[in-house]
Each structure stands twice: as C-alpha cells, then as structure tokens.
Amino acid sequence: MATQVLVVEDDVAIRDMLCFSLRHSGFECDAVGDAESGLTQLAQQQPDIILLDWMLPDIDGIEFIRRLRANAYFAEIPVIMLTAKGESEDIVKGLGVGADDYVNKPFSPPELMARIKAVLRRCQLPDADEALQFDSLRLDLKSHRVMVEDERIDLGPTEFRLLHFFMKNPERAYSRGQLLDHVWGNTVYIEERTVDVHIRRLRKVLEPSQHDNLVQTVRGVGYRFTAD
C-alpha cells in the first residue's frame, strides 16, 4: 500500500507541484489549502505523514500542530514543516511544538522526497515484543506506549524513538551527532540543535512523573540516560 501524504499548503502552484512530485515518487497525495480543511481531512482519512506550510490563511502551522498533538488519534502522525522562515528561533519554535523536521522554501523536490522517507523510517520502529523498564518508567514497543506505573505518557514519534534509544543504552554519554545518527539516521542533514529541542520536549513530558532528571546533560559531550 502506498504511503499517504497530506499536503496543507495555501499556494496553489506549490501545492500542485508537491502533489505531482509525490505521486511521481510513488506516494499517494491529498492536498488542502488551509488548516481547517486539513483538520477536516484528517477525520476522513488519516495520512502517514503531513507536509505543512507555516503561513496559512486561517490558523498558522504552529497552531495546527498544537491541535494535532493534543488529539490522541492524530498525535503520532509525523509532520514536516515547509517554511520560508529560516531564523533559528522560528525553526526552534516549530520543532518545539511538535514538528519532526522542516524544509526551507525554496526547496528541491528530490531533497523533500529524501526528507519524507527519512522521517518515515525513523518513526517506524522495528517490530518486536520488547518492553524496557527503568524504575517505574516502562516503554513497550509492541503497544507503542510509555507508562509510569499505571499512567500513560503521551510522546511524539521522535521523542519515543529518542527515549527508546536512551533506555536501550543507559549510562553512556552520546554527542548530538551520535544521537542524530542513531535516532534520526544519517541519510539527510539535520542540524545538531534539533537534538536539544527534542531533549527539552522529552524532559518536559517526563517532568510531571519526576523522571525528567533521567536525561542528563554531559558538559562538553552531549547527553546520557542514567539514574545517577
């Protein structure tokens, strides 16, 4: 079955170009011109990934992602933001609310196709009846759930993979570059500050359960997962 992509882009020319490139690369594509139509389309058919324009005529891409991540049915759909905003604070803001990657406009279709495939690969964990336990924190690969005792913790797909990698490799410090290779993959270029954004998001989700201190900063190196 072909991968289903939802394009949310108000520029008709860009929207048509995206759908043409996606279909040429073997994807199936649905396209809408505003965020509200995108949310309506989600209720009709859930895509495998969303390409989302930052600047939309009704609500912007940031608010779209907030609504997406707040909905239990759609929270784990990966999102790539398409943005003309290249400033660091804008990129961090997009990643901070739950985007899995971003592509600056103008972009080349081959680069975008590579980004889509890379995001899909890292959001699809291998099939395994594996559960990892660390204190009262439990990660179950089969059900794709993270629990603290009997309470479920909702994580985005990238944070889930990051926590999974940490729990499989405790007590070892990893540089940002190593984390990018292991968690994101080394097939496309992603800036190292992306790691910091997702680490902050992971800690924020773990904070209410008092497990945020498990992910520690190692000065001059990167991060490690430890009970110490």
N, C-alpha and C positions, 0 to 999 in steps of 0.2 A: 504494500500500500504506500502510495506516495506521501511524502511529508506535507502537511497542510500549513500554509503560511497565511497569516492575516496581516495585511498592509493597512496602516492607518496614516494617511498622507493627504493633505488638502490640495496639493499642487497636482493638477490632472496629468501634466506631462511626466512628472516624476513617478506618479502612481502607475501610469501606463507602462513606462519604461521598466519599473520594478516588476510588474506582473509578467511582462514579456521575458525579462531575464530569468525570473524564477521558473516559469514554465519551460523555457529553453533548457534550464539546468535540471529538469525533472521534478520540480516541486509543483504542488497544486496551490493556487492563489485565490484568496478572496480579498477585495480591496474596498475601503470606505474612505470618505473624505473628512470625517470629523470624529471626535472621541465618543460622542453619544451613540453614533451609528456603530462604532467599534464595539461598545459595550453590549449593544443590542445583538450584534453579530455573534458575540461570544456565547450568548444564551442559546443561539440557534445551532451553532457548531463550534466546538472547542478546537482551536488550532494547536499545532505542535510548537509553534513559535510566533512571536509578533514582531513586526517591524513598525516602529512607532516614531512619527515625526514629533519633534519637541514643540514646535509652534503650531497650534491648531486653532481653528476659529471659535470653538466653544470653550472647552476646558483644555488646558495645555497637557503635554505629555507627562509632566510630573504628577499632576492630579490624576491622570488616567492610571498611572502605575500605582499610586496610593490606593485607588479604588480596587484595582486588580489584586493587590497583595492583601487587602482586607477581606477578600471573598475566598472562603475556604475551597470553593470549587475551581477557582482560577489562579490561586496564589502561586502555584508552582510552574505556571507557563513561562518559559524564558522570554525575555524582551531585549531586543536590540534597538537603541535609540538612534534615530537619524537626525543629526543636528548641525546647524551652521554655527553653533556656539562652540568655540574652541578654547575658551578660557578655562583655567584649571578649576576655579570654583564652580563653574557650570557643570563641568564633567563630574566633579565630586558630588554635586547635588543630585545629578541623575543617577549615579551609582548608589548614592546613599539612600534613595527612596526605593530601590529595588531593581534597577536596570541591570542586566547581566553583561552588557557590552554596549559600546557606542561606536558610531561611524560618522566622521565629519563629512559634511557636504562641501564641495562636490566629491563624489566617490566613484570608483570604477566598479562596474558590475562584478568582475571576477573577484575583486577583493571582498565585496559584500557576500558573495556566494561562499567564499572561504570562511568568512566570519560566522555565517549561519551554520555551516557544517561543524565548525569548531565548538560553537556554543551548544549545539545539539549533542555532540559527542560527550562533552563534559557534564551535561545534565542527565545523561543516561548512564546510570551506574550498572555495573555488571550484575547479572542475575546470580543471587547467592542467598542461601538461608543463613545469613550471618547477622549476629547481634553482638554489639560491643557494649561493655559495661564499664563505667568509670565512676566509682562512688554510687550515688543514686541516679546518675545520668546514663541513659540507655539509648543506643542508636540501633534501630532494626532496619536492615537493608531490604528484607522481604516486604515489609509493610511500608517502607519509606517513612518511618516515624521516629521522632525523638521524644523520649519521655523522661520526666523527673518524677520518680515514684509513680503515681497514677495520673499525673498531669501531663498532657501533650504540649510540646513546644513547637510552634509553627516556624519553620525555617524556609527561606527561599532555596532554590536548587543549588546555587553556588555556595551558600553558607552550609547546606547539608553536605556537599562534597568536601568542603574545607574541614568541617568537623569530623567527617568520616576519616579523612586522611590523618588528621591530628590524633584521633583516638586509636588508629592503627599503628601510629608511630610516636608514642609518648616519650617524653624525657629526652628528646633530641631537638636541637636548635636548627631551624631552617631559614635560609635567607629568603628574601622576597622573590628573587629569581628562581630559587629551587621550588618554592611554593607555586609560582606561575607554571613551571614545567610539569609539576606533579598534578596540580588541581585543574589548571586551565589548559594545559597542553602547550607544546612549543611550536605548533604549526602556524600560528599567526602572532603578530607583535601586539602585546598588551603592555601598557606602562606599569611599572612596579608600584606606583601609588594606588593602583586598583586593589592590590592586596590589602593595603592599610584601610581602605574604605570597607571592604568586606569583613576584615577583622573587627572593625568597630561595630558593624551591624551584628556580627555573631556575638560579640560581648554584650551588646545591648539586649539581645533576645535572652541570653543566659543570665543576665543580671538579676531579674526577679527571683530566680531559683538559687542565687548566690553561687553560681558556677562560672561567673564571668572571669574569676581570677585563675581559672584553669589555663586560659590562653595568655601566656606571659610574653612581654616584650624583652628580648635579649639585646641589650645595647650593643651597637656596632655589628650585629649579626642579623637579627630578624625576629622570629617568634618560635616559641615551643609550647607544647601542651604538657602540663605537669601538675601534680598535686602538691608539690613543694612550694 
